[in-house]
Amino acid sequence: MSLSNIFTISGSAMSAQTVRLNTIASNMANVDSAASSADQTYRARKPVFSQMMNDSMRERGWKNTKLDETGAGVGVQVEAIVESDAPLQPRYEPDHPMANEEGYVFYPNVNPMEEMADMMSASRSFQTNVEIMNSAKSMMQKMLTLGQS
């Protein structure tokens, strides 16, 4: 694998992790939002990642993708952002201004502990890809200085 492919792969991974972190931030921002019906209640969202092949990388504007005869993926993309189908949290709060006729208020299906763990994982993945890019950059700079002595 060439160093330019490392930049491409790490760059696509950092983009995907950024979407993941933004999705987590949206979930955390809405953790306590209330609604008077299940249809209006915020639902937790999760990004779905998929492997990118060379052709799809070039179609999306990534440069320096080389043909790879192994059939291995050369990057990652966010295929979709899906809503969780976990049950919402109806609570009996008849004095709440958002309560429905039966006195229930609906809260999102966001689990703050799960979101925090997911945030730490996404952050670490992003940091790892930054370190990979920095290492590749350092190797390229050292290769350029080999012939100067």
N, C-alpha and C positions, 0 to 999 in steps of 0.2 A: 504494500500500500504506500502510495506516495504521500509526501508531506502536504501537498495541495489537497488531496482527498481528506486528510485528517482535518484540515481547516473547514472543508465543506461539511463533513459529518458532524464535527463539533458545533459548527454554526447552526445547522438545522436542529440539533439537539437543544442548543441554548434557546432558539426561537420557540420550540415546543414547550420547554420548561417555563418560559416566560408566560405562555398562554395558560399553562397549568397553574402558575402562581397567581395570575390575574383571576382565574376562575375560583381559586380558593379564597382570594380576597373578597370577591363578590359574595360567595357563600357566607363568609364570616360577617360581612357587613349586613347581611339580611337574617342573621341567626335569630334575632328577636322581633322580626317584623310580624305583625299580626294582621289577620284578615277575617272577615265575617263569613266567608265561604271557602270550601276546599278549592274551588276553581280559581279563586283570586290569590291563593297562598303561594308564596315563593317556594320553589322546589330546588333542592341542591343540584348543582351541575358538576359534571365531570368531563374532562376532555378524553377523547379516544385517539390514541396514537396508532399510526401504521408505518410500516417500513416503506421508504422511498427507493425506487430503482433509478438507475442513471437517466433513463428517458424522462421520467416525471420530474427529476431534479432540474434537468435542462429546460423543460417546459415552464418551470416556475422561476427561471432566471438565474439559477445557480451556475457559476462558472467553474471551469477546471474539473468537470466530472469526466472521468475516463471510462472507457468500456471495460467492464469487468466480466470475464467469461465464467466466473464461478456462480453467477446468479444471486450473489449475496446482495443484500440491501446496502445502500450507500448513504443513508440518512433517515431521518424520521420526520413525519408530518402529523399535524392534527387533522384527523379524518373528520371528526364531528365533535360537538359538545352536546352531551345527552343529559336529560333530566333524570334524577334518581326516582325509582318507583317505590322507594321505601314509604311506609305510611306517614301521613302528616300527624301532627300532635294537636288533636282537639282538646281544649281545656274548658272546663265549666267555670266561667267568670261572668256571671250575669251583670255585674256592675261595670264591666269594661265597655268603653264607647264603641268598640268594634264587634260586640257580642251579637249573635244572630237571634232569631225569635226564641230559640230554645235556651239561650244563654251561653252558647259555646263560641269560643274564639279559636281560630285555627292558626297554628304556628308551623314554620317550615320543618322539613325533615333533615335539617342540618345538624350533624353531630360535631360540636366544637372540638372535642378531643381528637376525633378522626381527622378533622381538617387541619389541626395543628401538626399532627404526625405527618400528614400528606405534605404540608408546607415545608417541614424540615427536610423531608425526602427530596422534594423538588428543588429546594435551595441547595442541598448538597450535590444533587445531580448537575445543577447549573455551575456550581463552583468547580466541580470535577472537570467539566468541559472547558471552563476558562483555563484551568491548569494545563489541560492537554494542549490547548491552543498556544499557551505561553511556552510550553516545552517544545512544540513543533517550531515556533518562531525562533527560539533560542538555537535549535539544531540547524535551522536554515542560515542563521547569522554565522554560526561556527563553520558551516560548510563554505560560506563565501570567503572566510578569512583563511582557509586552508592553503590556498595557493599564494598568499601574500608573503609568506616567510621565506 
